[in-house]
Amino acid sequence: MPEEIKVGVYVCHCGGNISDVVNVGEVAAYASGLEGVAVARDYIFMCSNPGQGLIEKHIRQGRINRVVVACCSPRLHEATFRKALARAGLNPYLLEIANIREQCSWAHPDNPYRATEKAKDLVRMAVAKVKLAKPLENVRVPARPEVLVVGGGVAGLRAGLDLAERGFQVHIIEQSPFFGGRMAQLARVYPTEEEAPALLKKLFQKVAGHPRIRLYPATTLEEVEGFVGNWEVKIKQRPSLVDEKCDRCGRCEEVCPVEVPDPFNYGLSSRKAIYFPYRDAFPSRYAIDLDHCTRCGECVKACPRGLIKLDREEQTYSLSVGAIILATGFAPYEPKEGEYGYKVFPEVITLPQLVRLLSSSGPTRGELRLPRAPNTAQIKSVVFINCVGSRQLPKEGEKVNKYCSRYCCTAALQTAREVKRRYPETRIFVAYQDIRTYCRDCEDYYEGASNDGVVFLRYLPKEPPVVKRENGRLVVEVKDQLTFGETVTVPADLVVLVVGMEPSEGTKEMAAKLRLPVGEDGFLLEVHPKLRPVEVGVEGLFVAGTAQGPKDITETTLSASAAAVRASVLLARGQVELEPFVAEVYPERCNGCGICVEECSYGALKLKDGKVEVNEAVCQGCGACAAMCPQRALGVRGYTIDQFAAMIDAAVEEGVR
């Protein structure tokens, strides 16, 4: 005997977000008269524990066996209500969400009557759909207990170490010959003021010494196939021409005839084609820049232990992993030539360049001077210009970075105070739009800089500072809003452009290669900023650190640990559960024409014995195959043609309002 359908309809006030516009009591009363509805209630917060408890109570009492919740977007709380159904013993997919907040109260705040009538329509359509819902089971696939981490900066190293300590085998690849990423270029980190190289060294020691971690320097991700829990990847490692037994005696570097700008010092100095970037770099051996090496053999002759082999070839490895963490980092914004005098005046540099100058491992060994501008040997006046490459106003046809890069204000203030501490007589000015020292205890940098005598000048984005040379000396003109628009002219021996963050080339490459969504800012986009903050649009792929957006080191390591936790939860049981909303084939209708196979963007369909088969682990439930099938031989579980037809019938049942 067919089961009697008993629908429970629950209308949420959303604390006034809905009920201030929609008459929720009227909607609940209307729902109680719909065919198949056994219970209809309104409640102030359905997502609260008492609200969920109301649904669970009615299920346990046997009063309902289908649920409609009229509330906010299903992106926010659909999972919440599914769990409530499961706790009460009902299949969690016998649920439908009617979005009456975003689609009614928020869309029509000036017309409560129409918003209420529209809410009734949406509830009626949801009831019609859920009445045809069938119990569904999650798709289960085996999962390999191994993880690939793409990126060997602090985010990748932290995520890899956390996973290894949870018992997973971890592979960390880094496109550079050395690990550490951007953090290796810093001197100190805020707000603790600990030395960055020392912190990295501790992390290197833990990672390198862990038996479950394998490191691949100078390695890129070439191919990715498969699905969550079962990724097949190919990685390519450029040859290490220097043996790991290298003791860094430096004789090879002395004789190398090739000299190139040093990217580690942002071009402020030069290095040889065979190089070691800084004292505690990891791996602890020289590397050869294959893009510039002429293979002249001088280094081979100079090495007293014969540890350099120029005939080694690149290696390709195939790995089988259950999850992939993308920690591809960021790139500092590179100002355009002429922007605030950059690359026009040698006294104009970026904040990352200044940090390298102040570092004991930098081109001037920590001395505040420009190695290529002899006229500025005595720097007595420094002007910082904030928001270069962030919060930009677009010009016609120009692509700009509208977002705030978040870390820059605090980093600039930290560096300004460091300059003031070392050179107390130096005058320091900071031209800013807004000061945003948002992290815990970072407001102290702003107050401390003020107490140290740093002068702040506030400019409007539409009236940025002007950098020019007058009488042989650089000056910065700022229309200062703190003095009611007075134009302040500041002589400057050094102008520091406080640049923002941009997606790295590695991040862009991963987005294109894996077909991942990116935000307007170009960084990898998470599924949900609160509920799924480190997951991207493909199951089994996670994002960590600044591949997701601008972050400081504290946030970077926290997000890396979060990604590690999510990956470990995914793989811990040896199998992965996926939502059941995948394509299904009706074999009696399928004639094997193959149109759906060609249409599928994910490669989830294939022909076998004249019929289509679905790889449920690969299918994303987009429905493109069902839409294209001339025989109507495919559908999507939970979103069947019959359900959509019932919703359409319900929508026109009382006429279009």
VOGU-3710 file (C-alpha; in Angstrom, 3 decimals, decimal comma):
1> mpeeikvgvy> 0,000/0,000/0,000  1,491/3,404/-0,980  2,737/5,555/1,859  0,416/8,409/2,837  2,191/11,682/2,143  2,134/13,998/5,176  3,961/17,275/4,652  5,078/19,597/7,419  5,466/23,279/6,446  7,522/25,542/8,714
11> vchcggnisd> 7,676/29,275/8,038  10,583/31,188/9,582  10,422/34,802/10,821  14,226/35,007/10,533  14,194/37,424/13,469  12,359/40,016/11,378  14,354/39,607/8,172  11,313/37,863/6,720  8,448/38,752/9,053  9,019/42,513/8,810
21> vvnvgevaay> 7,791/42,270/5,208  6,076/38,901/4,733  3,008/38,041/6,802  4,401/34,710/7,981  1,275/33,806/9,960  -0,823/34,225/6,839  1,604/32,096/4,826  1,477/29,305/7,442  -2,310/29,435/7,530  -2,395/29,261/3,728
31> asglegvava> -0,038/26,266/3,716  -2,260/24,380/6,153  -4,976/24,241/3,492  -2,772/22,731/0,767  -3,386/19,132/-0,201  -1,063/16,747/1,629  -0,033/19,254/4,312  -0,494/17,777/7,786  1,277/20,444/9,877  1,924/24,149/9,243
41> rdyifmcsnp> 3,712/26,378/11,748  5,579/29,669/11,881  8,492/30,245/14,253  10,883/33,104/14,972  14,090/31,176/14,110  13,636/27,796/12,456  17,415/27,242/12,316  17,659/27,515/16,119  17,703/24,399/18,282  14,054/24,881/19,355
51> gqgliekhir> 13,079/25,406/15,720  14,805/22,237/14,605  13,365/20,470/17,627  9,855/21,347/16,475  10,447/19,537/13,180  12,050/16,547/14,911  9,148/16,281/17,372  6,542/16,125/14,623  8,536/13,511/12,710  8,913/11,273/15,767
61> qgrinrvvva> 5,210/11,614/16,497  4,465/10,301/13,016  2,584/13,436/12,063  4,771/14,226/9,026  7,044/12,354/6,599  8,005/15,230/4,275  9,290/18,683/5,258  9,148/22,140/3,681  10,989/24,975/5,432  10,191/28,475/4,176
71> ccsprlheat> 13,211/30,483/5,226  16,481/31,857/3,853  18,638/30,597/1,012  19,269/26,828/1,000  22,987/27,658/0,739  22,868/28,718/4,374  20,788/26,133/6,223  19,709/23,298/3,945  22,397/21,096/5,534  21,171/22,161/8,991
81> frkalaragl> 17,641/20,957/8,329  18,804/17,760/6,627  20,641/16,860/9,828  17,491/17,567/11,823  15,508/15,134/9,653  18,214/12,492/10,006  18,286/12,852/13,797  14,538/12,211/13,883  14,861/9,098/11,717  13,610/10,531/8,424
91> npylleiani> 15,574/10,392/5,185  17,324/13,797/5,016  16,480/14,287/1,334  12,718/14,363/1,929  13,178/18,089/2,438  12,550/21,185/0,351  13,569/24,765/1,069  11,348/27,651/-0,050  13,544/30,740/-0,142  11,202/33,494/1,058
101> reqcswahpd> 13,907/35,780/2,444  16,177/36,567/-0,529  13,361/35,982/-3,053  10,509/37,684/-1,189  11,172/39,934/1,809  14,545/41,174/0,592  13,461/41,413/-3,029  10,208/43,287/-2,344  10,642/45,236/0,908  8,374/48,032/-0,317
111> npyratekak> 5,427/45,768/-1,162  4,481/43,472/1,762  1,297/42,254/0,070  3,054/41,106/-3,091  5,923/39,627/-1,048  3,417/37,628/1,019  1,574/36,376/-2,054  4,849/35,382/-3,678  5,831/33,510/-0,507  2,589/31,533/-0,772
121> dlvrmavakv> 3,450/30,659/-4,366  6,914/29,418/-3,412  5,550/27,344/-0,532  2,868/25,820/-2,783  5,518/24,897/-5,382  7,802/23,422/-2,706  4,968/21,280/-1,346  4,206/19,998/-4,847  7,854/19,031/-5,347  8,449/17,407/-1,975
131> klakplenvr> 5,318/15,262/-2,335  7,089/13,475/-5,202  10,417/13,213/-3,369  11,920/9,770/-2,874  14,344/8,680/-0,162  17,908/8,999/-1,471  21,182/7,523/-0,283  24,559/9,217/-0,485  27,000/8,030/-3,122  29,877/6,169/-1,463
141> vparpevlvv> 33,302/5,788/-3,067  36,552/4,398/-1,618  39,147/7,016/-0,634  42,938/6,779/-0,672  44,596/7,954/2,573  47,073/10,210/0,746  47,021/13,943/0,073  48,797/16,127/-2,468  49,667/19,658/-1,323  50,404/22,087/-4,151
151> gggvaglrag> 52,664/24,828/-2,830  55,545/24,739/-0,379  55,070/28,055/1,379  54,016/28,358/4,997  50,418/27,353/4,138  51,431/24,214/2,258  53,977/23,175/4,877  51,530/23,725/7,730  48,729/21,814/6,009  51,080/18,978/5,102
161> ldlaergfqv> 52,456/18,673/8,629  48,968/18,673/10,179  47,853/15,896/7,820  50,968/13,812/8,408  50,475/14,070/12,161  46,966/12,710/11,634  48,376/9,625/9,950  48,063/10,460/6,245  50,771/10,140/3,617  51,499/13,614/2,236
171> hiieqspffg> 53,188/14,780/-0,966  54,193/18,470/-1,039  55,262/19,961/-4,362  56,854/23,385/-4,805  57,721/24,971/-8,147  60,757/26,761/-6,682  63,932/24,815/-5,800  63,451/26,049/-2,217  60,532/25,834/0,209  59,230/28,665/2,368
181> grmaqlarvy> 57,417/30,890/-0,114  56,984/34,603/0,591  57,525/34,213/4,326  61,177/33,408/3,650  61,634/36,955/2,352  60,484/38,554/5,606  62,622/39,589/8,550  60,006/39,589/11,318  56,328/38,694/11,591  53,649/40,684/13,335
191> pteeeapall> 52,229/40,872/15,953  54,741/38,663/17,814  57,825/40,245/16,179  59,454/36,825/15,958  62,118/36,305/13,312  60,547/34,812/10,196  63,603/32,702/9,176  63,749/31,147/12,658  60,061/30,220/12,574  60,434/28,733/9,107
201> kklfqkvagh> 63,502/26,770/10,180  61,512/25,086/12,962  58,748/24,250/10,500  61,269/22,926/7,943  62,802/20,638/10,552  59,436/19,151/11,507  58,324/18,688/7,903  61,619/17,291/6,596  61,918/14,893/9,507  58,401/13,478/9,271
211> prirlypatt> 58,295/9,938/7,861  54,897/10,469/6,197  55,903/13,553/4,198  57,643/13,467/0,846  58,911/16,743/-0,555  59,268/17,598/-4,238  61,152/20,860/-4,879  61,217/22,365/-8,402  58,037/20,447/-9,212  54,820/21,371/-11,000
221> leevegfvgn> 51,421/19,726/-11,282  50,935/18,587/-14,877  47,771/16,486/-15,016  44,824/15,708/-12,764  42,245/13,014/-13,477  39,710/11,116/-11,419  37,385/12,194/-8,671  37,162/12,802/-4,933  38,978/10,113/-2,996  40,626/8,804/-6,158
231> wevkikqrps> 42,684/11,495/-7,885  45,334/10,376/-10,351  47,934/13,115/-10,766  51,131/13,539/-12,709  53,853/15,831/-11,418  57,015/16,924/-13,207  60,232/17,626/-11,298  63,033/19,635/-12,861  66,420/18,004/-12,338  68,416/18,889/-9,251
241> lvdekcdrcg> 71,901/19,241/-10,704  73,476/19,607/-7,264  73,652/16,559/-4,998  71,981/16,714/-1,579  75,391/16,132/0,060  76,384/19,708/-0,903  78,022/21,498/2,033  77,570/24,987/0,487  81,265/25,806/0,322  80,439/28,421/-2,324
251> rceevcpvev> 83,230/27,717/-4,783  80,753/26,984/-7,569  79,094/30,355/-7,078  82,436/32,157/-7,174  83,337/30,860/-10,628  79,886/31,046/-12,249  80,065/33,640/-15,078  76,290/34,180/-15,333  74,740/36,960/-13,274  70,994/37,729/-13,211
261> pdpfnyglss> 68,651/39,926/-11,128  67,846/38,221/-7,844  64,061/37,640/-7,502  64,503/36,806/-3,820  65,575/40,434/-3,291  62,979/41,716/-5,766  65,668/42,739/-8,253  67,568/45,002/-5,836  70,664/42,857/-6,275  72,068/40,212/-8,585
271> rkaiyfpyrd> 72,896/36,573/-8,094  74,661/33,853/-10,041  72,989/31,113/-12,072  74,035/28,733/-9,289  72,861/30,142/-5,981  71,695/29,680/-2,407  69,134/32,374/-1,474  69,710/32,794/2,283  71,452/31,127/5,188  68,698/28,767/6,414
281> afpsryaidl> 67,050/28,028/3,064  65,643/24,536/2,584  66,755/22,205/1,012  70,204/23,113/2,320  72,085/22,876/-0,965  72,875/25,050/-3,946  70,438/25,161/-6,851  71,013/25,915/-10,513  68,709/28,317/-12,349  68,030/26,232/-15,440
291> dhctrcgecv> 66,456/29,194/-17,258  69,754/31,089/-17,213  72,452/28,434/-16,844  74,620/28,124/-19,965  76,004/24,737/-18,845  79,513/26,067/-19,308  80,761/23,561/-16,724  82,776/25,976/-14,582  80,837/25,013/-11,468  81,471/21,321/-12,160
301> kacprglikl> 85,207/21,962/-12,296  85,149/24,064/-9,115  83,206/21,618/-6,937  85,854/19,806/-4,828  83,564/16,826/-4,159  82,167/16,331/-7,652  78,574/16,885/-6,550  77,350/18,801/-9,616  75,996/16,818/-12,576  74,725/18,870/-15,521
311> dreeqtysls> 73,393/15,895/-17,486  70,509/14,943/-15,205  67,013/15,009/-16,719  63,601/15,917/-15,390  61,470/13,232/-13,761  57,736/12,577/-14,029  55,870/10,884/-11,178  52,357/9,476/-11,009  50,571/9,737/-7,674  47,235/8,399/-6,449
321> vgaiilatgf> 45,740/10,623/-3,749  42,405/11,058/-2,060  42,447/14,848/-1,773  44,361/17,857/-3,072  45,116/21,055/-1,140  45,931/24,129/-3,210  48,331/26,452/-1,373  49,701/28,326/-4,370  50,173/31,644/-2,599  50,135/35,203/-3,898
331> apyepkegey> 52,245/37,675/-5,833  52,889/41,238/-4,617  51,372/43,840/-6,882  53,919/45,137/-9,379  53,315/48,876/-9,972  53,221/49,973/-13,575  56,165/51,964/-14,855  55,576/55,571/-13,874  52,981/54,755/-11,196  54,026/57,063/-8,354
341> gykvfpevit> 57,375/57,328/-10,143  58,093/53,598/-9,941  60,967/52,557/-12,263  61,346/56,241/-13,182  62,947/57,455/-9,957  65,409/55,016/-8,305  64,317/56,314/-4,890  60,838/54,783/-5,380  60,617/51,174/-4,219  57,930/48,818/-2,925
351> lpqlvrllss> 57,361/47,719/0,651  58,595/44,154/-0,045  61,817/45,667/-1,400  62,237/47,783/1,734  61,702/44,696/3,891  64,531/42,989/2,027  66,774/46,039/2,513  66,167/45,922/6,262  66,786/42,170/6,471  70,187/40,956/7,621
361> sgptrgelrl> 70,166/38,576/4,641  69,197/41,350/2,207  71,295/43,095/-0,436  72,586/45,747/2,012  72,786/43,392/5,015  70,145/45,389/6,846  71,486/48,871/6,167  68,932/51,466/5,021  70,353/52,491/1,682  69,644/51,828/-1,962
371> prapntaqik> 72,400/49,762/-3,565  71,753/51,259/-7,008  71,075/54,884/-6,062  74,300/56,380/-4,646  72,730/59,829/-4,150  70,473/58,444/-1,440  73,155/56,929/0,755  71,915/59,111/3,630  68,160/58,509/3,901  66,658/61,067/6,260
381> svvfincvgs> 63,074/61,262/4,995  60,843/58,308/4,057  57,298/58,541/2,649  55,040/55,484/2,611  52,118/55,544/0,155  49,437/53,026/1,106  46,877/51,226/-1,080  49,073/50,850/-4,151  47,459/47,982/-6,043  44,497/47,858/-3,652
391> rqlpkegekv> 41,215/49,786/-3,488  41,990/51,320/-6,864  39,530/53,460/-8,782  39,151/52,216/-12,364  39,940/54,368/-15,335  38,197/53,783/-18,633  39,016/50,299/-19,915  41,464/49,616/-17,086  41,332/46,525/-14,869  42,184/47,387/-11,279
401> nkycsrycct> 42,194/45,761/-7,858  39,166/47,112/-6,029  39,623/44,902/-2,975  41,524/45,684/0,220  44,630/43,521/0,647  44,199/43,621/4,438  47,769/42,991/5,566  49,333/46,137/4,064  48,508/48,785/6,682  49,922/46,754/9,552
411> aalqtarevk> 52,955/45,668/7,514  53,703/49,276/6,570  53,385/50,468/10,172  55,551/47,613/11,429  58,264/48,520/8,909  57,962/52,252/9,615  58,495/51,609/13,322  61,477/49,380/12,535  63,069/52,175/10,499  62,358/54,627/13,318
421> rrypetrifv> 63,851/52,266/15,879  67,086/51,833/13,923  67,341/55,388/12,613  65,622/57,671/15,159  66,508/60,844/13,253  64,688/59,706/10,115  61,450/61,533/9,381  58,663/59,171/8,342  55,362/60,042/6,665  52,484/57,698/5,844
431> ayqdirtycr> 50,007/58,754/3,142  46,892/56,618/3,477  43,238/56,300/2,500  42,170/54,477/5,684  44,220/52,694/8,333  42,989/49,122/8,760  45,025/47,356/11,428  42,327/44,756/11,841  44,155/41,843/13,513  44,344/41,280/17,257
441> dcedyyegas> 46,772/43,692/18,980  47,715/45,310/15,661  46,145/48,642/16,636  49,239/48,966/18,835  51,304/49,491/15,671  49,222/52,532/14,753  49,378/54,031/18,230  53,059/53,179/18,530  53,885/54,784/15,189  52,083/57,951/16,250
451> ndgvvflryl> 54,018/58,000/19,508  57,258/57,451/17,572  56,639/60,618/15,591  55,370/59,134/12,328  53,289/61,780/10,523  50,029/60,610/8,882  48,574/62,271/5,779  45,166/61,170/4,551  44,322/61,345/0,855  41,196/60,617/-1,154
461> pkeppvvkre> 41,313/57,812/-3,760  40,297/60,272/-6,466  43,178/62,589/-5,473  46,189/60,291/-4,956  49,623/61,600/-3,976  51,913/62,956/-6,679  55,596/61,974/-6,758  57,901/64,271/-8,704  61,400/65,687/-8,715  61,980/69,342/-7,817
471> ngrlvvevkd> 65,398/70,986/-7,732  67,084/67,622/-7,935  65,210/66,103/-5,001  62,158/63,890/-4,879  59,014/65,380/-3,304  55,581/63,921/-2,578  52,512/66,145/-2,766  49,488/65,033/-0,745  46,125/66,782/-0,566  45,733/66,061/3,122
481> qltfgetvtv> 42,188/65,563/4,435  43,387/65,837/8,037  44,186/69,487/7,364  40,980/70,135/5,429  42,400/69,575/1,947  45,673/71,448/2,399  48,314/70,386/-0,131  51,317/69,153/1,833  54,674/68,852/0,052  57,106/66,418/1,645
491> padlvvlvvg> 60,759/66,100/0,527  61,616/62,411/0,275  64,895/60,518/0,120  62,905/57,316/-0,204  59,314/56,660/-1,357  57,857/53,283/-0,371  54,838/51,989/-2,274  52,801/49,765/0,037  51,594/47,213/-2,495  48,732/44,767/-2,185
501> mepsegtkem> 48,397/41,088/-2,986  47,424/39,550/-6,309  46,801/35,912/-7,291  50,043/34,153/-8,113  50,660/32,624/-11,516  50,348/29,235/-9,825  46,898/30,134/-8,526  45,772/31,272/-11,961  47,172/28,105/-13,503  45,359/25,856/-11,027
511> aaklrlpvge> 42,072/27,682/-11,594  42,366/27,137/-15,347  43,690/23,580/-15,202  41,123/22,320/-12,682  38,257/24,538/-13,910  37,812/26,104/-10,484  35,693/29,187/-9,799  37,459/32,422/-8,968  36,110/35,587/-7,414  36,072/39,029/-8,943
521> dgfllevhpk> 39,522/39,501/-7,421  40,924/36,485/-9,279  41,617/34,392/-6,166  40,144/30,895/-5,749  36,544/31,060/-4,581  35,339/29,004/-1,637  31,940/27,262/-1,656  30,655/29,289/1,310  32,625/31,805/3,407  31,168/30,564/6,700
531> lrpvevgveg> 29,887/27,025/6,241  32,518/25,678/3,801  35,344/28,225/3,923  38,225/26,073/2,611  36,371/24,005/0,007  36,284/24,915/-3,667  33,718/23,941/-6,295  35,088/20,422/-6,856  34,714/17,731/-4,187  38,058/16,639/-2,797
541> lfvagtaqgp> 39,863/19,899/-3,584  40,655/22,385/-0,830  42,238/25,834/-0,714  44,669/27,174/1,877  46,324/30,493/2,594  46,573/33,354/0,140  45,492/31,273/-2,859  42,028/32,130/-1,517  42,605/35,843/-0,988  44,774/38,351/0,889
551> kditettlsa> 45,733/37,124/4,369  48,455/37,680/6,909  50,568/34,793/8,188  48,326/34,050/11,167  45,250/33,746/8,958  47,246/31,787/6,401  48,315/29,105/8,862  44,822/28,911/10,358  43,252/28,359/6,960  45,933/25,768/6,149
561> saaavrasvl> 45,108/23,861/9,320  41,408/24,131/8,497  42,016/22,683/5,032  43,997/19,841/6,601  41,146/19,108/9,005  38,569/19,053/6,211  40,742/16,761/4,083  41,373/14,422/7,009  37,656/14,245/7,871  36,913/13,474/4,230
571> largqvelep> 39,410/10,602/4,053  39,426/9,268/7,618  36,773/6,566/7,125  38,342/5,099/4,029  35,371/6,103/1,924  33,765/9,350/0,850  30,068/10,143/0,970  28,766/12,410/-1,770  25,370/13,990/-2,196  22,994/11,803/-4,208
581> fvaevyperc> 21,955/14,497/-6,701  23,537/12,835/-9,714  22,274/11,816/-13,116  20,415/8,535/-13,471  19,601/6,624/-16,633  16,233/5,100/-17,539  17,527/2,150/-19,613  14,176/1,364/-21,194  14,244/4,770/-22,922  17,958/4,989/-23,817
591> ngcgicveec> 18,819/4,231/-27,453  22,559/4,836/-27,082  22,695/7,926/-29,314  25,569/9,386/-27,253  24,408/13,013/-27,322  24,575/13,181/-23,535  28,137/11,801/-23,507  29,297/14,630/-25,760  27,422/17,209/-23,680  28,835/16,178/-20,267
601> sygalklkdg> 31,539/18,646/-19,183  32,838/16,362/-16,421  33,359/13,105/-18,331  30,883/11,307/-16,086  29,013/9,472/-18,861  30,086/6,655/-21,159  28,419/4,183/-23,512  28,479/0,501/-22,615  26,613/-2,184/-24,535  24,531/0,424/-26,298
611> kvevneavcq> 23,391/2,160/-23,097  24,688/5,134/-21,137  26,319/4,607/-17,746  26,934/7,264/-15,087  30,064/7,499/-12,950  28,306/8,808/-9,849  31,549/9,911/-8,209  32,365/12,215/-11,127  28,865/13,513/-11,934  28,136/16,997/-10,580
621> gcgacaamcp> 24,381/16,827/-11,107  24,305/19,801/-13,479  21,480/18,286/-15,553  22,932/19,184/-18,960  22,610/15,570/-20,097  18,938/15,395/-19,118  18,221/18,637/-20,933  19,839/17,410/-24,155  18,464/13,857/-24,251  15,821/13,585/-27,013
631> qralgvrgyt> 14,459/10,376/-25,466  14,130/11,817/-21,935  16,204/8,842/-20,845  18,115/10,721/-18,146  17,157/12,661/-15,054  18,774/13,999/-11,912  17,879/12,402/-8,613  16,019/14,808/-6,413  15,264/17,049/-9,393  13,202/14,858/-11,696
641> idqfaamida> 11,164/16,001/-14,656  7,997/14,961/-12,807  8,938/17,140/-9,836  9,584/20,179/-12,024  6,314/19,585/-13,856  4,486/19,474/-10,523  6,111/22,767/-9,486  5,071/24,415/-12,747  1,517/23,171/-12,345  1,491/24,495/-8,779
651> aveegvr> 2,873/27,846/-9,910  -0,011/28,431/-12,325  -2,612/26,723/-10,169  -4,014/30,008/-8,867  -2,830/32,172/-11,741  0,256/34,320/-11,984  0,052/36,955/-9,282
//
